[in-house]
Amino acid sequence: MAVSIRMQRIGGKKEARYHVVVTNSTTARDGKCIEKLGFYDPTAHPPIFRMDAVRFQHWTQRGARPSETVAQYAKKLAAAQPPAAATAAAEPPKAQG
């Protein structure tokens, strides 16, 4: 079973919004999905893209292929967020006792 990460359209006519989903590559665009990772709202100003980066990485490590669009947005999202190691190093140490 080939698994892909792609966008699933939701919303009405001329009010498109999308869920970022993990699905079997042979399923219809708006068909059944394995897991929802996030959403994209191009109608907002500025457009909103949110996705669970940890789950995205989990699925890509297991062979799921992101669509070109999802890969572009994931790349932008990763560049905008600080790395987890830098965030953990910036936090003050916890007091014990």
N, CA, C and O atoms as CSV, one atom per row, in Angstrom:
chain,resi,resn,atom,element,x,y,z
A,1,MET,N,N,0.852,-1.175,0.000
A,1,MET,CA,C,0.000,0.000,0.000
A,1,MET,C,C,0.896,1.236,0.000
A,1,MET,O,O,1.685,1.442,0.921
A,2,ALA,N,N,0.764,2.052,-1.042
A,2,ALA,CA,C,1.515,3.310,-1.120
A,2,ALA,C,C,0.746,4.388,-0.369
A,2,ALA,O,O,-0.437,4.612,-0.624
A,3,VAL,N,N,1.421,5.047,0.550
A,3,VAL,CA,C,0.782,6.071,1.372
A,3,VAL,C,C,1.288,7.441,0.936
A,3,VAL,O,O,2.480,7.625,0.693
A,4,SER,N,N,0.370,8.398,0.840
A,4,SER,CA,C,0.763,9.754,0.472
A,4,SER,C,C,0.194,10.758,1.467
A,4,SER,O,O,-0.801,10.502,2.144
A,5,ILE,N,N,0.858,11.904,1.530
A,5,ILE,CA,C,0.397,13.013,2.363
A,5,ILE,C,C,-0.035,14.095,1.390
A,5,ILE,O,O,0.781,14.612,0.627
A,6,ARG,N,N,-1.302,14.434,1.413
A,6,ARG,CA,C,-1.831,15.397,0.446
A,6,ARG,C,C,-2.958,16.208,1.061
A,6,ARG,O,O,-3.318,16.025,2.224
A,7,MET,N,N,-3.507,17.110,0.256
A,7,MET,CA,C,-4.584,17.961,0.738
A,7,MET,C,C,-5.936,17.403,0.332
A,7,MET,O,O,-6.117,16.907,-0.780
A,8,GLN,N,N,-6.880,17.495,1.257
A,8,GLN,CA,C,-8.250,17.054,1.036
A,8,GLN,C,C,-9.139,18.282,1.108
A,8,GLN,O,O,-9.170,18.962,2.134
A,9,ARG,N,N,-9.862,18.576,0.037
A,9,ARG,CA,C,-10.659,19.794,-0.022
A,9,ARG,C,C,-11.895,19.700,0.863
A,9,ARG,O,O,-12.602,18.693,0.871
A,10,ILE,N,N,-12.136,20.776,1.610
A,10,ILE,CA,C,-13.354,20.919,2.398
A,10,ILE,C,C,-13.886,22.315,2.111
A,10,ILE,O,O,-13.198,23.101,1.459
A,11,GLY,N,N,-15.067,22.645,2.567
A,11,GLY,CA,C,-15.620,23.974,2.337
A,11,GLY,C,C,-16.492,23.993,1.096
A,11,GLY,O,O,-16.534,23.029,0.332
A,12,GLY,N,N,-17.180,25.095,0.910
A,12,GLY,CA,C,-18.132,25.211,-0.187
A,12,GLY,C,C,-17.533,25.791,-1.446
A,12,GLY,O,O,-16.322,25.976,-1.560
A,13,LYS,N,N,-18.408,26.072,-2.382
A,13,LYS,CA,C,-17.998,26.646,-3.650
A,13,LYS,C,C,-17.380,28.024,-3.415
A,13,LYS,O,O,-17.961,28.865,-2.729
A,14,LYS,N,N,-16.219,28.241,-3.981
A,14,LYS,CA,C,-15.446,29.479,-3.851
A,14,LYS,C,C,-15.039,29.785,-2.405
A,14,LYS,O,O,-14.657,30.915,-2.098
A,15,GLU,N,N,-15.116,28.805,-1.532
A,15,GLU,CA,C,-14.673,28.939,-0.140
A,15,GLU,C,C,-13.806,27.736,0.221
A,15,GLU,O,O,-14.039,27.066,1.227
A,16,ALA,N,N,-12.818,27.479,-0.604
A,16,ALA,CA,C,-11.997,26.288,-0.437
A,16,ALA,C,C,-11.132,26.366,0.812
A,16,ALA,O,O,-10.510,27.390,1.094
A,17,ARG,N,N,-11.105,25.294,1.531
A,17,ARG,CA,C,-10.201,25.072,2.647
A,17,ARG,C,C,-9.756,23.631,2.516
A,17,ARG,O,O,-10.424,22.819,1.875
A,18,TYR,N,N,-8.637,23.322,3.117
A,18,TYR,CA,C,-8.073,21.991,2.929
A,18,TYR,C,C,-7.601,21.405,4.241
A,18,TYR,O,O,-7.117,22.129,5.111
A,19,HIS,N,N,-7.743,20.081,4.391
A,19,HIS,CA,C,-7.110,19.326,5.459
A,19,HIS,C,C,-5.860,18.693,4.858
A,19,HIS,O,O,-5.880,18.245,3.712
A,20,VAL,N,N,-4.783,18.657,5.618
A,20,VAL,CA,C,-3.593,17.917,5.221
A,20,VAL,C,C,-3.763,16.530,5.816
A,20,VAL,O,O,-3.842,16.380,7.035
A,21,VAL,N,N,-3.820,15.514,4.961
A,21,VAL,CA,C,-4.148,14.161,5.419
A,21,VAL,C,C,-3.138,13.136,4.931
A,21,VAL,O,O,-2.451,13.336,3.930
A,22,VAL,N,N,-3.066,12.038,5.662
A,22,VAL,CA,C,-2.305,10.860,5.255
A,22,VAL,C,C,-3.329,9.879,4.713
A,22,VAL,O,O,-4.298,9.546,5.396
A,23,THR,N,N,-3.120,9.414,3.489
A,23,THR,CA,C,-4.104,8.540,2.863
A,23,THR,C,C,-3.438,7.557,1.912
A,23,THR,O,O,-2.291,7.744,1.504
A,24,ASN,N,N,-4.169,6.519,1.570
A,24,ASN,CA,C,-3.726,5.584,0.550
A,24,ASN,C,C,-3.700,6.350,-0.771
A,24,ASN,O,O,-4.630,7.102,-1.064
A,25,SER,N,N,-2.659,6.172,-1.560
A,25,SER,CA,C,-2.509,6.962,-2.783
A,25,SER,C,C,-3.573,6.669,-3.832
A,25,SER,O,O,-3.761,7.467,-4.750
A,26,THR,N,N,-4.277,5.538,-3.717
A,26,THR,CA,C,-5.303,5.209,-4.702
A,26,THR,C,C,-6.689,5.722,-4.316
A,26,THR,O,O,-7.633,5.586,-5.094
A,27,THR,N,N,-6.823,6.312,-3.123
A,27,THR,CA,C,-8.119,6.811,-2.672
A,27,THR,C,C,-8.458,8.117,-3.388
A,27,THR,O,O,-7.566,8.839,-3.835
A,28,ALA,N,N,-9.742,8.409,-3.492
A,28,ALA,CA,C,-10.194,9.658,-4.099
A,28,ALA,C,C,-9.703,10.846,-3.274
A,28,ALA,O,O,-9.406,10.698,-2.089
A,29,ARG,N,N,-9.616,12.017,-3.893
A,29,ARG,CA,C,-9.100,13.217,-3.225
A,29,ARG,C,C,-9.836,13.499,-1.923
A,29,ARG,O,O,-9.206,13.813,-0.913
A,30,ASP,N,N,-11.148,13.393,-1.934
A,30,ASP,CA,C,-11.938,13.696,-0.750
A,30,ASP,C,C,-12.405,12.427,-0.040
A,30,ASP,O,O,-13.364,12.464,0.731
A,31,GLY,N,N,-11.737,11.320,-0.294
A,31,GLY,CA,C,-12.139,10.048,0.292
A,31,GLY,C,C,-11.598,9.843,1.697
A,31,GLY,O,O,-11.148,10.779,2.358
A,32,LYS,N,N,-11.654,8.596,2.130
A,32,LYS,CA,C,-11.255,8.217,3.474
A,32,LYS,C,C,-9.758,8.481,3.690
A,32,LYS,O,O,-8.941,8.269,2.795
A,33,CYS,N,N,-9.420,8.949,4.902
A,33,CYS,CA,C,-8.016,9.202,5.212
A,33,CYS,C,C,-7.592,8.385,6.424
A,33,CYS,O,O,-8.426,7.936,7.210
A,34,ILE,N,N,-6.292,8.200,6.562
A,34,ILE,CA,C,-5.739,7.461,7.686
A,34,ILE,C,C,-5.615,8.383,8.898
A,34,ILE,O,O,-5.982,8.010,10.012
A,35,GLU,N,N,-5.093,9.595,8.670
A,35,GLU,CA,C,-4.892,10.542,9.763
A,35,GLU,C,C,-4.880,11.969,9.219
A,35,GLU,O,O,-4.377,12.215,8.123
A,36,LYS,N,N,-5.434,12.905,9.985
A,36,LYS,CA,C,-5.398,14.324,9.637
A,36,LYS,C,C,-4.212,14.964,10.348
A,36,LYS,O,O,-4.062,14.835,11.562
A,37,LEU,N,N,-3.373,15.655,9.581
A,37,LEU,CA,C,-2.171,16.266,10.141
A,37,LEU,C,C,-2.295,17.768,10.354
A,37,LEU,O,O,-1.584,18.335,11.184
A,38,GLY,N,N,-3.192,18.422,9.612
A,38,GLY,CA,C,-3.288,19.866,9.737
A,38,GLY,C,C,-4.315,20.431,8.783
A,38,GLY,O,O,-5.174,19.710,8.277
A,39,PHE,N,N,-4.217,21.756,8.535
A,39,PHE,CA,C,-5.149,22.390,7.612
A,39,PHE,C,C,-4.500,23.571,6.920
A,39,PHE,O,O,-3.468,24.083,7.357
A,40,TYR,N,N,-5.130,23.997,5.823
A,40,TYR,CA,C,-4.677,25.130,5.035
A,40,TYR,C,C,-5.903,25.939,4.645
A,40,TYR,O,O,-6.866,25.399,4.102
A,41,ASP,N,N,-5.863,27.244,4.926
A,41,ASP,CA,C,-6.969,28.135,4.593
A,41,ASP,C,C,-6.440,29.266,3.710
A,41,ASP,O,O,-5.917,30.254,4.226
A,42,PRO,N,N,-6.570,29.133,2.384
A,42,PRO,CA,C,-6.063,30.166,1.487
A,42,PRO,C,C,-6.945,31.407,1.436
A,42,PRO,O,O,-6.522,32.430,0.896
A,43,THR,N,N,-8.166,31.349,1.986
A,43,THR,CA,C,-9.071,32.498,1.926
A,43,THR,C,C,-8.772,33.515,3.017
A,43,THR,O,O,-9.220,34.657,2.919
A,44,ALA,N,N,-8.038,33.143,4.042
A,44,ALA,CA,C,-7.669,34.068,5.111
A,44,ALA,C,C,-6.575,35.005,4.602
A,44,ALA,O,O,-5.841,34.678,3.670
A,45,HIS,N,N,-6.482,36.166,5.228
A,45,HIS,CA,C,-5.448,37.121,4.843
A,45,HIS,C,C,-4.568,37.406,6.043
A,45,HIS,O,O,-5.039,38.083,6.957
A,46,PRO,N,N,-3.341,36.950,6.114
A,46,PRO,CA,C,-2.631,36.088,5.170
A,46,PRO,C,C,-3.119,34.638,5.269
A,46,PRO,O,O,-3.730,34.254,6.266
A,47,PRO,N,N,-2.848,33.835,4.232
A,47,PRO,CA,C,-3.279,32.434,4.259
A,47,PRO,C,C,-2.696,31.695,5.473
A,47,PRO,O,O,-1.572,31.969,5.895
A,48,ILE,N,N,-3.466,30.769,6.021
A,48,ILE,CA,C,-3.065,30.028,7.217
A,48,ILE,C,C,-2.706,28.597,6.827
A,48,ILE,O,O,-3.473,27.922,6.141
A,49,PHE,N,N,-1.533,28.140,7.271
A,49,PHE,CA,C,-1.122,26.749,7.090
A,49,PHE,C,C,-0.601,26.263,8.426
A,49,PHE,O,O,0.365,26.811,8.958
A,50,ARG,N,N,-1.238,25.233,8.974
A,50,ARG,CA,C,-0.802,24.632,10.239
A,50,ARG,C,C,-0.742,23.126,10.041
A,50,ARG,O,O,-1.611,22.524,9.410
A,51,MET,N,N,0.314,22.535,10.600
A,51,MET,CA,C,0.473,21.095,10.455
A,51,MET,C,C,1.288,20.574,11.634
A,51,MET,O,O,2.179,21.261,12.132
A,52,ASP,N,N,0.982,19.372,12.073
A,52,ASP,CA,C,1.730,18.706,13.139
A,52,ASP,C,C,3.032,18.176,12.540
A,52,ASP,O,O,3.040,17.141,11.875
A,53,ALA,N,N,4.127,18.890,12.780
A,53,ALA,CA,C,5.416,18.553,12.180
A,53,ALA,C,C,5.951,17.207,12.670
A,53,ALA,O,O,6.615,16.494,11.918
A,54,VAL,N,N,5.668,16.861,13.912
A,54,VAL,CA,C,6.143,15.592,14.463
A,54,VAL,C,C,5.485,14.418,13.740
A,54,VAL,O,O,6.156,13.459,13.362
A,55,ARG,N,N,4.161,14.501,13.550
A,55,ARG,CA,C,3.454,13.420,12.843
A,55,ARG,C,C,3.840,13.377,11.364
A,55,ARG,O,O,3.914,12.302,10.769
A,56,PHE,N,N,4.088,14.561,10.770
A,56,PHE,CA,C,4.540,14.617,9.375
A,56,PHE,C,C,5.864,13.869,9.233
A,56,PHE,O,O,6.040,13.066,8.317
A,57,GLN,N,N,6.783,14.140,10.143
A,57,GLN,CA,C,8.078,13.463,10.121
A,57,GLN,C,C,7.906,11.959,10.360
A,57,GLN,O,O,8.573,11.148,9.717
A,58,HIS,N,N,7.016,11.592,11.278
A,58,HIS,CA,C,6.734,10.182,11.556
A,58,HIS,C,C,6.324,9.449,10.273
A,58,HIS,O,O,6.853,8.383,9.960
A,59,TRP,N,N,5.375,10.038,9.538
A,59,TRP,CA,C,4.882,9.383,8.326
A,59,TRP,C,C,5.912,9.382,7.199
A,59,TRP,O,O,6.003,8.401,6.462
A,60,THR,N,N,6.682,10.445,7.048
A,60,THR,CA,C,7.684,10.468,5.978
A,60,THR,C,C,8.811,9.478,6.256
A,60,THR,O,O,9.380,8.917,5.320
A,61,GLN,N,N,9.142,9.254,7.530
A,61,GLN,CA,C,10.157,8.257,7.875
A,61,GLN,C,C,9.676,6.844,7.568
A,61,GLN,O,O,10.488,5.944,7.354
A,62,ARG,N,N,8.384,6.648,7.544
A,62,ARG,CA,C,7.824,5.331,7.261
A,62,ARG,C,C,7.449,5.157,5.787
A,62,ARG,O,O,6.791,4.183,5.424
A,63,GLY,N,N,7.866,6.095,4.945
A,63,GLY,CA,C,7.704,5.912,3.506
A,63,GLY,C,C,6.569,6.680,2.854
A,63,GLY,O,O,6.372,6.554,1.645
A,64,ALA,N,N,5.814,7.473,3.609
A,64,ALA,CA,C,4.736,8.260,3.006
A,64,ALA,C,C,5.350,9.372,2.163
A,64,ALA,O,O,6.308,10.024,2.580
A,65,ARG,N,N,4.796,9.579,0.986
A,65,ARG,CA,C,5.304,10.603,0.079
A,65,ARG,C,C,4.390,11.813,0.086
A,65,ARG,O,O,3.206,11.691,-0.228
A,66,PRO,N,N,4.920,12.993,0.443
A,66,PRO,CA,C,4.083,14.192,0.402
A,66,PRO,C,C,3.896,14.668,-1.037
A,66,PRO,O,O,4.777,14.495,-1.879
A,67,SER,N,N,2.742,15.267,-1.303
A,67,SER,CA,C,2.518,15.870,-2.619
A,67,SER,C,C,3.447,17.069,-2.742
A,67,SER,O,O,4.021,17.514,-1.748
A,68,GLU,N,N,3.600,17.594,-3.952
A,68,GLU,CA,C,4.487,18.732,-4.170
A,68,GLU,C,C,4.053,19.931,-3.330
A,68,GLU,O,O,4.890,20.608,-2.733
A,69,THR,N,N,2.754,20.190,-3.283
A,69,THR,CA,C,2.229,21.331,-2.532
A,69,THR,C,C,2.494,21.181,-1.042
A,69,THR,O,O,2.960,22.120,-0.396
A,70,VAL,N,N,2.205,20.024,-0.500
A,70,VAL,CA,C,2.412,19.791,0.933
A,70,VAL,C,C,3.901,19.876,1.257
A,70,VAL,O,O,4.269,20.414,2.301
A,71,ALA,N,N,4.762,19.358,0.387
A,71,ALA,CA,C,6.204,19.416,0.617
A,71,ALA,C,C,6.695,20.864,0.651
A,71,ALA,O,O,7.536,21.210,1.480
A,72,GLN,N,N,6.179,21.709,-0.240
A,72,GLN,CA,C,6.569,23.121,-0.251
A,72,GLN,C,C,6.157,23.819,1.039
A,72,GLN,O,O,6.957,24.537,1.640
A,73,TYR,N,N,4.917,23.614,1.468
A,73,TYR,CA,C,4.437,24.247,2.691
A,73,TYR,C,C,5.155,23.707,3.920
A,73,TYR,O,O,5.418,24.460,4.858
A,74,ALA,N,N,5.477,22.418,3.934
A,74,ALA,CA,C,6.201,21.831,5.066
A,74,ALA,C,C,7.597,22.430,5.162
A,74,ALA,O,O,8.103,22.667,6.259
A,75,LYS,N,N,8.212,22.672,4.021
A,75,LYS,CA,C,9.543,23.269,3.990
A,75,LYS,C,C,9.500,24.696,4.546
A,75,LYS,O,O,10.369,25.091,5.323
A,76,LYS,N,N,8.472,25.470,4.140
A,76,LYS,CA,C,8.314,26.837,4.645
A,76,LYS,C,C,8.040,26.830,6.144
A,76,LYS,O,O,8.552,27.674,6.880
A,77,LEU,N,N,7.229,25.875,6.590
A,77,LEU,CA,C,6.882,25.770,8.006
A,77,LEU,C,C,8.119,25.425,8.833
A,77,LEU,O,O,8.312,25.976,9.917
A,78,ALA,N,N,8.952,24.522,8.332
A,78,ALA,CA,C,10.167,24.125,9.042
A,78,ALA,C,C,11.152,25.287,9.127
A,78,ALA,O,O,11.841,25.444,10.136
A,79,ALA,N,N,11.224,26.103,8.075
A,79,ALA,CA,C,12.135,27.247,8.085
A,79,ALA,C,C,11.659,28.325,9.051
A,79,ALA,O,O,12.475,29.037,9.637
A,80,ALA,N,N,10.349,28.450,9.219
A,80,ALA,CA,C,9.793,29.484,10.093
A,80,ALA,C,C,9.893,29.122,11.565
A,80,ALA,O,O,9.949,30.010,12.415
A,81,GLN,N,N,9.917,27.820,11.883
A,81,GLN,CA,C,9.963,27.387,13.277
A,81,GLN,C,C,11.409,27.113,13.685
A,81,GLN,O,O,12.181,26.576,12.891
A,82,PRO,N,N,11.788,27.479,14.926
A,82,PRO,CA,C,13.145,27.173,15.384
A,82,PRO,C,C,13.304,25.672,15.603
A,82,PRO,O,O,12.331,24.995,15.937
A,83,PRO,N,N,14.493,25.148,15.423
A,83,PRO,CA,C,14.716,23.716,15.664
A,83,PRO,C,C,14.432,23.353,17.121
A,83,PRO,O,O,14.596,24.182,18.016
A,84,ALA,N,N,14.011,22.128,17.351
A,84,ALA,CA,C,13.642,21.681,18.695
A,84,ALA,C,C,14.840,21.717,19.642
A,84,ALA,O,O,14.677,22.028,20.822
A,85,ALA,N,N,16.033,21.405,19.151
A,85,ALA,CA,C,17.223,21.400,20.000
A,85,ALA,C,C,17.543,22.813,20.483
A,85,ALA,O,O,17.925,22.996,21.639
A,86,ALA,N,N,17.394,23.805,19.620
A,86,ALA,CA,C,17.672,25.187,20.008
A,86,ALA,C,C,16.641,25.668,21.019
A,86,ALA,O,O,16.979,26.409,21.941
A,87,THR,N,N,15.388,25.257,20.857
A,87,THR,CA,C,14.341,25.636,21.791
A,87,THR,C,C,14.589,25.018,23.165
A,87,THR,O,O,14.413,25.681,24.187
A,88,ALA,N,N,14.996,23.750,23.188
A,88,ALA,CA,C,15.253,23.069,24.451
A,88,ALA,C,C,16.457,23.688,25.156
A,88,ALA,O,O,16.463,23.786,26.383
A,89,ALA,N,N,17.486,24.111,24.397
A,89,ALA,CA,C,18.665,24.712,24.989
A,89,ALA,C,C,18.367,26.099,25.538
A,89,ALA,O,O,19.016,26.539,26.487
A,90,ALA,N,N,17.399,26.790,24.957
A,90,ALA,CA,C,17.070,28.143,25.385
A,90,ALA,C,C,16.271,28.172,26.686
A,90,ALA,O,O,16.246,29.196,27.370
A,91,GLU,N,N,15.619,27.064,27.038
A,91,GLU,CA,C,14.824,27.012,28.256
A,91,GLU,C,C,15.742,26.932,29.477
A,91,GLU,O,O,16.747,26.222,29.449
A,92,PRO,N,N,15.405,27.653,30.543
A,92,PRO,CA,C,16.249,27.572,31.741
A,92,PRO,C,C,16.114,26.199,32.394
A,92,PRO,O,O,15.074,25.551,32.273
A,93,PRO,N,N,17.158,25.758,33.083
A,93,PRO,CA,C,17.076,24.441,33.737
A,93,PRO,C,C,16.033,24.458,34.857
A,93,PRO,O,O,15.831,25.475,35.520
A,94,LYS,N,N,15.387,23.330,35.050
A,94,LYS,CA,C,14.363,23.211,36.082
A,94,LYS,C,C,15.020,22.982,37.439
A,94,LYS,O,O,15.988,22.231,37.559
A,95,ALA,N,N,14.473,23.644,38.459
A,95,ALA,CA,C,14.985,23.480,39.818
A,95,ALA,C,C,14.536,22.127,40.369
A,95,ALA,O,O,13.387,21.723,40.189
A,96,GLN,N,N,15.437,21.449,41.027
A,96,GLN,CA,C,15.091,20.147,41.607
A,96,GLN,C,C,14.858,20.304,43.103
A,96,GLN,O,O,15.535,21.077,43.782
A,97,GLY,N,N,13.900,19.563,43.586
A,97,GLY,CA,C,13.687,19.560,45.024
A,97,GLY,C,C,12.464,20.161,45.486
A,97,GLY,O,O,12.210,20.197,46.690
